[in-house]
């Protein structure tokens, strides 16, 4: 377990940073900023799906204080926050499945759903 709120903050931020890198590379491919590479895209999707399970544990009580963009509202509406995190994990897992189909429409749809679950949580629970 975490000794200090700062340790929990660092833990979840490390995961979000890796999620951002991997998601960003998929976004570049989806937006045509770089060529679509199915193998790389699949690996990115797998990375995000695995990493999506990491941050939740870091949202311990008291960790809204410190070097964090997490809003106190997370702990006021914890059940909603938890369910949004689960939705993200579900969508990220579905993106892995979609990536393996090689069907651009399915990939686009699943990628869009995953991005919506990032944004859906950030809009409510992250400082801007
Ligand atoms: C990103 C990023 C997010 C999501 C979101 C998707 O690249 O940093 O938070 O995608 O903007 O809608």
Backbone and ligand atoms as CSV (ligand in chain L), in Angstrom:
chain,resi,resn,atom,element,x,y,z
A,1,UNK,N,N,0.846,-1.221,0.000
A,1,UNK,CA,C,0.000,0.000,0.000
A,1,UNK,C,C,0.867,1.251,0.000
A,2,UNK,N,N,0.260,2.335,-0.385
A,2,UNK,CA,C,1.008,3.582,-0.486
A,2,UNK,C,C,1.262,4.168,0.908
A,3,UNK,N,N,2.478,4.674,1.113
A,3,UNK,CA,C,2.817,5.280,2.410
A,3,UNK,C,C,2.206,6.659,2.539
A,4,UNK,N,N,2.236,7.397,1.419
A,4,UNK,CA,C,1.789,8.797,1.426
A,4,UNK,C,C,0.883,9.020,0.222
A,5,UNK,N,N,-0.040,9.997,0.312
A,5,UNK,CA,C,-0.830,10.354,-0.866
A,5,UNK,C,C,0.054,10.649,-2.081
A,6,UNK,N,N,1.216,11.269,-1.851
A,6,UNK,CA,C,2.112,11.602,-2.974
A,6,UNK,C,C,2.549,10.348,-3.740
A,7,UNK,N,N,2.682,9.230,-3.032
A,7,UNK,CA,C,3.081,7.981,-3.704
A,7,UNK,C,C,1.956,7.469,-4.608
A,8,UNK,N,N,0.722,7.605,-4.134
A,8,UNK,CA,C,-0.440,7.186,-4.923
A,8,UNK,C,C,-0.588,8.073,-6.154
A,9,UNK,N,N,-0.340,9.361,-5.963
A,9,UNK,CA,C,-0.417,10.318,-7.081
A,9,UNK,C,C,0.627,9.975,-8.129
A,10,UNK,N,N,1.831,9.696,-7.685
A,10,UNK,CA,C,2.911,9.360,-8.618
A,10,UNK,C,C,2.602,8.064,-9.379
A,11,UNK,N,N,2.056,7.106,-8.666
A,11,UNK,CA,C,1.700,5.803,-9.265
A,11,UNK,C,C,0.690,5.976,-10.388
A,12,UNK,N,N,-0.396,6.676,-10.104
A,12,UNK,CA,C,-1.439,6.808,-11.133
A,12,UNK,C,C,-0.973,7.703,-12.277
A,13,UNK,N,N,-0.172,8.736,-11.950
A,13,UNK,CA,C,0.313,9.628,-13.013
A,13,UNK,C,C,1.272,8.895,-13.950
A,14,UNK,N,N,2.062,7.987,-13.402
A,14,UNK,CA,C,2.970,7.208,-14.245
A,14,UNK,C,C,2.164,6.388,-15.250
A,15,UNK,N,N,1.078,5.776,-14.784
A,15,UNK,CA,C,0.223,4.985,-15.679
A,15,UNK,C,C,-0.446,5.885,-16.717
A,16,UNK,N,N,-0.991,7.014,-16.286
A,16,UNK,CA,C,-1.653,7.921,-17.234
A,16,UNK,C,C,-0.673,8.428,-18.299
A,17,UNK,N,N,0.568,8.653,-17.881
A,17,UNK,CA,C,1.573,9.112,-18.829
A,17,UNK,C,C,1.809,8.066,-19.925
A,18,UNK,N,N,1.904,6.804,-19.531
A,18,UNK,CA,C,2.103,5.716,-20.491
A,18,UNK,C,C,0.855,5.504,-21.347
A,19,UNK,N,N,-0.311,5.652,-20.734
A,19,UNK,CA,C,-1.568,5.566,-21.492
A,19,UNK,C,C,-1.596,6.674,-22.543
A,20,UNK,N,N,-1.214,7.875,-22.138
A,20,UNK,CA,C,-1.226,9.015,-23.057
A,20,UNK,C,C,-0.294,8.803,-24.239
A,21,UNK,N,N,0.870,8.263,-23.971
A,21,UNK,CA,C,1.834,8.002,-25.052
A,21,UNK,C,C,1.272,6.985,-26.037
A,22,UNK,N,N,0.754,5.891,-25.518
A,22,UNK,CA,C,0.241,4.821,-26.367
A,22,UNK,C,C,-1.041,5.224,-27.096
A,23,UNK,N,N,-1.917,5.933,-26.390
A,23,UNK,CA,C,-3.160,6.385,-27.020
A,23,UNK,C,C,-2.857,7.445,-28.079
A,24,UNK,N,N,-1.908,8.315,-27.760
A,24,UNK,CA,C,-1.533,9.384,-28.686
A,24,UNK,C,C,-0.993,8.850,-30.002
A,25,UNK,N,N,-0.244,7.750,-29.939
A,25,UNK,CA,C,0.294,7.157,-31.161
A,25,UNK,C,C,-0.839,6.567,-32.013
A,26,UNK,N,N,-1.824,5.952,-31.356
A,26,UNK,CA,C,-2.996,5.458,-32.101
A,26,UNK,C,C,-3.762,6.629,-32.705
A,27,UNK,N,N,-3.882,7.713,-31.936
A,27,UNK,CA,C,-4.607,8.895,-32.427
A,27,UNK,C,C,-3.929,9.457,-33.674
A,28,UNK,N,N,-2.592,9.474,-33.666
A,28,UNK,CA,C,-1.846,9.981,-34.825
A,28,UNK,C,C,-2.169,9.140,-36.062
A,29,UNK,N,N,-2.265,7.831,-35.875
A,29,UNK,CA,C,-2.611,6.945,-37.000
A,29,UNK,C,C,-4.056,7.157,-37.442
A,30,UNK,N,N,-4.950,7.299,-36.488
A,30,UNK,CA,C,-6.368,7.473,-36.829
A,30,UNK,C,C,-6.605,8.799,-37.546
A,31,UNK,N,N,-5.811,9.797,-37.192
A,31,UNK,CA,C,-5.978,11.120,-37.811
A,31,UNK,C,C,-5.155,11.256,-39.088
A,32,UNK,N,N,-4.456,10.195,-39.482
A,32,UNK,CA,C,-3.660,10.245,-40.698
A,32,UNK,C,C,-2.390,11.071,-40.575
A,33,UNK,N,N,-1.987,11.328,-39.326
A,33,UNK,CA,C,-0.737,12.072,-39.126
A,33,UNK,C,C,0.478,11.176,-39.314
A,34,UNK,N,N,0.246,9.878,-39.276
A,34,UNK,CA,C,1.288,8.913,-39.636
A,34,UNK,C,C,0.602,7.708,-40.250
A,35,UNK,N,N,1.332,6.914,-41.021
A,35,UNK,CA,C,0.694,5.776,-41.684
A,35,UNK,C,C,0.135,4.777,-40.681
A,36,UNK,N,N,-0.975,4.169,-41.029
A,36,UNK,CA,C,-1.564,3.146,-40.165
A,36,UNK,C,C,-0.730,1.874,-40.250
A,37,UNK,N,N,-0.271,1.416,-39.100
A,37,UNK,CA,C,0.486,0.164,-39.009
A,37,UNK,C,C,-0.292,-0.750,-38.062
A,38,UNK,N,N,-0.908,-1.780,-38.642
A,38,UNK,CA,C,-1.825,-2.634,-37.873
A,38,UNK,C,C,-1.133,-3.296,-36.675
A,39,UNK,N,N,0.116,-3.724,-36.871
A,39,UNK,CA,C,0.820,-4.423,-35.787
A,39,UNK,C,C,1.134,-3.457,-34.634
A,40,UNK,N,N,1.598,-2.272,-35.012
A,40,UNK,CA,C,1.905,-1.273,-33.975
A,40,UNK,C,C,0.620,-0.847,-33.268
A,41,UNK,N,N,-0.431,-0.632,-34.066
A,41,UNK,CA,C,-1.707,-0.211,-33.476
A,41,UNK,C,C,-2.194,-1.240,-32.462
A,42,UNK,N,N,-2.113,-2.517,-32.825
A,42,UNK,CA,C,-2.531,-3.599,-31.926
A,42,UNK,C,C,-1.740,-3.594,-30.621
A,43,UNK,N,N,-0.428,-3.415,-30.758
A,43,UNK,CA,C,0.422,-3.374,-29.559
A,43,UNK,C,C,0.045,-2.186,-28.674
A,44,UNK,N,N,-0.201,-1.032,-29.305
A,44,UNK,CA,C,-0.628,0.157,-28.546
A,44,UNK,C,C,-1.937,-0.106,-27.815
A,45,UNK,N,N,-2.866,-0.731,-28.515
A,45,UNK,CA,C,-4.177,-1.028,-27.914
A,45,UNK,C,C,-4.023,-1.980,-26.733
A,46,UNK,N,N,-3.166,-2.990,-26.908
A,46,UNK,CA,C,-2.926,-3.933,-25.807
A,46,UNK,C,C,-2.289,-3.230,-24.610
A,47,UNK,N,N,-1.352,-2.337,-24.900
A,47,UNK,CA,C,-0.713,-1.571,-23.820
A,47,UNK,C,C,-1.742,-0.744,-23.055
A,48,UNK,N,N,-2.606,-0.041,-23.795
A,48,UNK,CA,C,-3.611,0.809,-23.130
A,48,UNK,C,C,-4.574,-0.047,-22.307
A,49,UNK,N,N,-4.970,-1.202,-22.864
A,49,UNK,CA,C,-5.906,-2.066,-22.127
A,49,UNK,C,C,-5.282,-2.544,-20.812
A,50,UNK,N,N,-4.008,-2.920,-20.870
A,50,UNK,CA,C,-3.329,-3.370,-19.637
A,50,UNK,C,C,-3.169,-2.204,-18.668
A,51,UNK,N,N,-2.730,-1.085,-19.201
A,51,UNK,CA,C,-2.473,0.085,-18.351
A,51,UNK,C,C,-3.763,0.666,-17.764
A,52,UNK,N,N,-4.884,0.465,-18.447
A,52,UNK,CA,C,-6.157,1.027,-17.979
A,52,UNK,C,C,-6.544,0.494,-16.604
A,53,UNK,N,N,-5.958,-0.649,-16.241
A,53,UNK,CA,C,-6.300,-1.273,-14.952
A,53,UNK,C,C,-5.447,-0.733,-13.807
A,54,UNK,N,N,-4.465,0.087,-14.139
A,54,UNK,CA,C,-3.506,0.539,-13.124
A,54,UNK,C,C,-3.965,1.755,-12.293
A,55,UNK,N,N,-4.431,2.836,-12.930
A,55,UNK,CA,C,-4.596,4.085,-12.169
A,55,UNK,C,C,-5.577,4.007,-11.004
A,56,UNK,N,N,-6.643,3.213,-11.143
A,56,UNK,CA,C,-7.727,3.263,-10.151
A,56,UNK,C,C,-7.226,3.083,-8.723
A,57,UNK,N,N,-6.290,2.169,-8.547
A,57,UNK,CA,C,-5.753,1.877,-7.213
A,57,UNK,C,C,-5.083,3.100,-6.579
A,58,UNK,N,N,-4.630,4.012,-7.448
A,58,UNK,CA,C,-3.934,5.192,-6.936
A,58,UNK,C,C,-4.846,6.311,-6.442
A,59,UNK,N,N,-6.141,6.136,-6.626
A,59,UNK,CA,C,-7.068,7.197,-6.189
A,59,UNK,C,C,-7.505,6.975,-4.748
A,60,UNK,N,N,-6.521,6.984,-3.850
A,60,UNK,CA,C,-6.807,6.758,-2.430
A,60,UNK,C,C,-7.356,8.037,-1.790
A,61,UNK,N,N,-8.107,7.862,-0.727
A,61,UNK,CA,C,-8.670,8.993,0.008
A,61,UNK,C,C,-7.536,9.915,0.453
A,62,UNK,N,N,-7.708,11.193,0.248
A,62,UNK,CA,C,-6.702,12.179,0.655
A,62,UNK,C,C,-5.753,12.551,-0.466
A,63,UNK,N,N,-5.837,11.848,-1.589
A,63,UNK,CA,C,-4.880,12.120,-2.667
A,63,UNK,C,C,-5.411,13.140,-3.684
A,64,UNK,N,N,-6.359,13.952,-3.220
A,64,UNK,CA,C,-6.745,15.137,-4.006
A,64,UNK,C,C,-5.870,16.319,-3.588
A,65,UNK,N,N,-5.126,16.131,-2.488
A,65,UNK,CA,C,-4.214,17.178,-2.012
A,65,UNK,C,C,-2.800,16.851,-2.491
A,66,UNK,N,N,-2.196,17.782,-3.197
A,66,UNK,CA,C,-0.841,17.538,-3.679
A,66,UNK,C,C,-0.696,17.945,-5.127
A,67,UNK,N,N,0.360,17.406,-5.743
A,67,UNK,CA,C,0.685,17.773,-7.118
A,67,UNK,C,C,-0.152,16.913,-8.064
A,68,UNK,N,N,-1.423,17.270,-8.179
A,68,UNK,CA,C,-2.367,16.448,-8.939
A,68,UNK,C,C,-3.432,17.304,-9.601
A,69,UNK,N,N,-3.937,16.798,-10.720
A,69,UNK,CA,C,-5.060,17.454,-11.400
A,69,UNK,C,C,-6.390,16.807,-11.028
A,70,UNK,N,N,-6.333,15.841,-10.121
A,70,UNK,CA,C,-7.555,15.151,-9.706
A,70,UNK,C,C,-8.402,16.059,-8.817
A,71,UNK,N,N,-9.670,16.171,-9.148
A,71,UNK,CA,C,-10.575,17.019,-8.368
A,71,UNK,C,C,-11.175,16.244,-7.188
A,72,UNK,N,N,-11.461,16.970,-6.104
A,72,UNK,CA,C,-12.046,16.356,-4.902
A,72,UNK,C,C,-13.378,15.666,-5.212
A,73,UNK,N,N,-14.035,16.122,-6.269
A,73,UNK,CA,C,-15.311,15.541,-6.708
A,73,UNK,C,C,-15.221,14.011,-6.924
A,74,UNK,N,N,-14.021,13.522,-7.255
A,74,UNK,CA,C,-13.829,12.069,-7.432
A,74,UNK,C,C,-14.305,11.315,-6.197
A,75,UNK,N,N,-13.934,11.823,-5.033
A,75,UNK,CA,C,-14.241,11.120,-3.779
A,75,UNK,C,C,-15.636,11.461,-3.271
A,76,UNK,N,N,-16.232,12.510,-3.805
A,76,UNK,CA,C,-17.625,12.842,-3.460
A,76,UNK,C,C,-18.578,11.978,-4.276
A,77,UNK,N,N,-18.179,11.682,-5.518
A,77,UNK,CA,C,-19.015,10.867,-6.422
A,77,UNK,C,C,-18.254,9.602,-6.801
A,78,UNK,N,N,-17.750,8.905,-5.793
A,78,UNK,CA,C,-16.817,7.795,-6.033
A,78,UNK,C,C,-17.438,6.679,-6.877
A,79,UNK,N,N,-18.726,6.388,-6.644
A,79,UNK,CA,C,-19.361,5.296,-7.408
A,79,UNK,C,C,-19.404,5.641,-8.895
A,80,UNK,N,N,-19.697,6.900,-9.198
A,80,UNK,CA,C,-19.727,7.327,-10.602
A,80,UNK,C,C,-18.323,7.299,-11.193
A,81,UNK,N,N,-17.361,7.772,-10.428
A,81,UNK,CA,C,-15.966,7.743,-10.879
A,81,UNK,C,C,-15.532,6.299,-11.175
A,82,UNK,N,N,-15.842,5.399,-10.238
A,82,UNK,CA,C,-15.471,3.990,-10.397
A,82,UNK,C,C,-16.095,3.411,-11.665
A,83,UNK,N,N,-17.354,3.766,-11.911
A,83,UNK,CA,C,-18.024,3.206,-13.075
A,83,UNK,C,C,-17.458,3.778,-14.372
A,84,UNK,N,N,-17.050,5.042,-14.334
A,84,UNK,CA,C,-16.410,5.625,-15.530
A,84,UNK,C,C,-15.061,4.965,-15.793
A,85,UNK,N,N,-14.345,4.627,-14.738
A,85,UNK,CA,C,-13.058,3.943,-14.885
A,85,UNK,C,C,-13.283,2.552,-15.481
A,86,UNK,N,N,-14.325,1.865,-15.021
A,86,UNK,CA,C,-14.657,0.542,-15.555
A,86,UNK,C,C,-15.043,0.625,-17.031
A,87,UNK,N,N,-15.792,1.660,-17.383
A,87,UNK,CA,C,-16.177,1.863,-18.789
A,87,UNK,C,C,-14.936,2.027,-19.659
A,88,UNK,N,N,-13.991,2.803,-19.168
A,88,UNK,CA,C,-12.725,2.986,-19.887
A,88,UNK,C,C,-12.033,1.639,-20.117
A,89,UNK,N,N,-11.963,0.832,-19.066
A,89,UNK,CA,C,-11.301,-0.480,-19.163
A,89,UNK,C,C,-12.018,-1.385,-20.158
A,90,UNK,N,N,-13.350,-1.346,-20.126
A,90,UNK,CA,C,-14.158,-2.152,-21.058
A,90,UNK,C,C,-13.925,-1.709,-22.493
A,91,UNK,N,N,-13.933,-0.388,-22.707
A,91,UNK,CA,C,-13.720,0.145,-24.056
A,91,UNK,C,C,-12.307,-0.138,-24.555
A,92,UNK,N,N,-11.338,-0.057,-23.666
A,92,UNK,CA,C,-9.946,-0.335,-24.053
A,92,UNK,C,C,-9.792,-1.812,-24.428
A,93,UNK,N,N,-10.464,-2.695,-23.709
A,93,UNK,CA,C,-10.415,-4.130,-24.031
A,93,UNK,C,C,-11.084,-4.388,-25.378
A,94,UNK,N,N,-12.186,-3.686,-25.647
A,94,UNK,CA,C,-12.888,-3.842,-26.928
A,94,UNK,C,C,-12.032,-3.328,-28.084
A,95,UNK,N,N,-11.216,-2.319,-27.813
A,95,UNK,CA,C,-10.326,-1.786,-28.858
A,95,UNK,C,C,-9.271,-2.818,-29.265
A,96,UNK,N,N,-8.809,-3.609,-28.297
A,96,UNK,CA,C,-7.849,-4.682,-28.606
A,96,UNK,C,C,-8.485,-5.682,-29.574
A,97,UNK,N,N,-9.728,-6.051,-29.294
A,97,UNK,CA,C,-10.459,-6.995,-30.154
A,97,UNK,C,C,-10.661,-6.386,-31.542
A,98,UNK,N,N,-11.080,-5.120,-31.575
A,98,UNK,CA,C,-11.323,-4.438,-32.854
A,98,UNK,C,C,-10.034,-4.340,-33.669
A,99,UNK,N,N,-8.929,-4.050,-33.002
A,99,UNK,CA,C,-7.648,-3.879,-33.701
A,99,UNK,C,C,-7.273,-5.149,-34.468
A,100,UNK,N,N,-7.630,-6.298,-33.912
A,100,UNK,CA,C,-7.273,-7.582,-34.536
A,100,UNK,C,C,-8.146,-7.905,-35.746
A,101,UNK,N,N,-9.279,-7.223,-35.906
A,101,UNK,CA,C,-10.167,-7.509,-37.043
A,101,UNK,C,C,-9.617,-6.950,-38.353
A,102,UNK,N,N,-8.762,-5.937,-38.255
A,102,UNK,CA,C,-8.266,-5.239,-39.458
A,102,UNK,C,C,-9.377,-4.514,-40.211
A,103,UNK,N,N,-10.533,-4.347,-39.578
A,103,UNK,CA,C,-11.660,-3.635,-40.181
A,103,UNK,C,C,-11.615,-2.184,-39.694
A,104,UNK,N,N,-11.292,-1.299,-40.607
A,104,UNK,CA,C,-11.085,0.112,-40.256
A,104,UNK,C,C,-12.294,0.747,-39.565
A,105,UNK,N,N,-13.491,0.364,-40.009
A,105,UNK,CA,C,-14.697,0.936,-39.388
A,105,UNK,C,C,-14.840,0.496,-37.942
A,106,UNK,N,N,-14.598,-0.776,-37.709
A,106,UNK,CA,C,-14.668,-1.294,-36.326
A,106,UNK,C,C,-13.600,-0.651,-35.451
A,107,UNK,N,N,-12.412,-0.485,-36.031
A,107,UNK,CA,C,-11.310,0.114,-35.272
A,107,UNK,C,C,-11.641,1.564,-34.930
A,108,UNK,N,N,-12.159,2.268,-35.934
A,108,UNK,CA,C,-12.508,3.673,-35.751
A,108,UNK,C,C,-13.554,3.855,-34.648
A,109,UNK,N,N,-14.564,2.996,-34.710
A,109,UNK,CA,C,-15.653,3.023,-33.726
A,109,UNK,C,C,-15.111,2.743,-32.315
A,110,UNK,N,N,-14.321,1.693,-32.187
A,110,UNK,CA,C,-13.803,1.288,-30.878
A,110,UNK,C,C,-12.801,2.314,-30.342
A,111,UNK,N,N,-12.028,2.897,-31.256
A,111,UNK,CA,C,-11.080,3.941,-30.840
A,111,UNK,C,C,-11.844,5.166,-30.340
A,112,UNK,N,N,-12.905,5.524,-31.062
A,112,UNK,CA,C,-13.747,6.659,-30.660
A,112,UNK,C,C,-14.373,6.444,-29.284
A,113,UNK,N,N,-14.855,5.237,-29.053
A,113,UNK,CA,C,-15.454,4.925,-27.748
A,113,UNK,C,C,-14.425,5.056,-26.626
A,114,UNK,N,N,-13.216,4.594,-26.884
A,114,UNK,CA,C,-12.167,4.669,-25.864
A,114,UNK,C,C,-11.824,6.131,-25.572
A,115,UNK,N,N,-11.660,6.921,-26.630
A,115,UNK,CA,C,-11.370,8.343,-26.448
A,115,UNK,C,C,-12.476,9.067,-25.688
A,116,UNK,N,N,-13.728,8.677,-25.976
A,116,UNK,CA,C,-14.861,9.283,-25.263
A,116,UNK,C,C,-14.808,8.962,-23.780
A,117,UNK,N,N,-14.346,7.762,-23.454
A,117,UNK,CA,C,-14.289,7.418,-22.031
A,117,UNK,C,C,-13.117,8.113,-21.333
A,118,UNK,N,N,-12.068,8.462,-22.069
A,118,UNK,CA,C,-11.008,9.323,-21.495
A,118,UNK,C,C,-11.609,10.683,-21.178
A,119,UNK,N,N,-12.195,11.267,-22.223
A,119,UNK,CA,C,-12.698,12.635,-22.120
A,119,UNK,C,C,-13.862,12.746,-21.129
A,120,UNK,N,N,-14.724,11.715,-21.135
A,120,UNK,CA,C,-15.901,11.729,-20.263
A,120,UNK,C,C,-15.511,11.865,-18.798
A,121,UNK,N,N,-14.416,11.239,-18.436
A,121,UNK,CA,C,-13.935,11.311,-17.053
A,121,UNK,C,C,-13.176,12.623,-16.822
A,122,UNK,N,N,-12.324,13.000,-17.757
A,122,UNK,CA,C,-11.543,14.240,-17.604
A,122,UNK,C,C,-12.450,15.457,-17.453
A,123,UNK,N,N,-13.530,15.494,-18.247
A,123,UNK,CA,C,-14.442,16.646,-18.217
A,123,UNK,C,C,-15.007,16.891,-16.817
A,124,UNK,N,N,-15.207,15.828,-16.080
A,124,UNK,CA,C,-15.864,15.943,-14.776
A,124,UNK,C,C,-14.875,15.933,-13.607
A,125,UNK,N,N,-13.806,15.153,-13.747
A,125,UNK,CA,C,-12.970,14.862,-12.574
A,125,UNK,C,C,-11.534,15.367,-12.649
A,126,UNK,N,N,-11.203,16.076,-13.749
A,126,UNK,CA,C,-9.819,16.547,-13.903
A,126,UNK,C,C,-9.806,18.063,-14.037
A,127,UNK,N,N,-8.873,18.683,-13.347
A,127,UNK,CA,C,-8.663,20.132,-13.474
A,127,UNK,C,C,-8.297,20.488,-14.896
A,128,UNK,N,N,-8.759,21.632,-15.386
A,128,UNK,CA,C,-8.352,21.965,-16.760
A,128,UNK,C,C,-7.322,23.084,-16.802
L,1,LIG,C1,C,-5.859,12.062,-25.835
L,1,LIG,C2,C,-5.820,12.629,-24.535
L,1,LIG,C3,C,-7.035,12.500,-23.982
L,1,LIG,C4,C,-7.936,11.803,-24.919
L,1,LIG,C5,C,-9.188,12.541,-25.230
L,1,LIG,C6,C,-9.953,11.789,-26.276
L,1,LIG,O1,O,-4.947,11.966,-26.629
L,1,LIG,O2,O,-4.778,13.185,-23.946
L,1,LIG,O3,O,-7.394,12.869,-22.797
L,1,LIG,O4,O,-7.137,11.593,-26.094
L,1,LIG,O5,O,-8.893,13.827,-25.698
L,1,LIG,O6,O,-11.128,12.478,-26.594
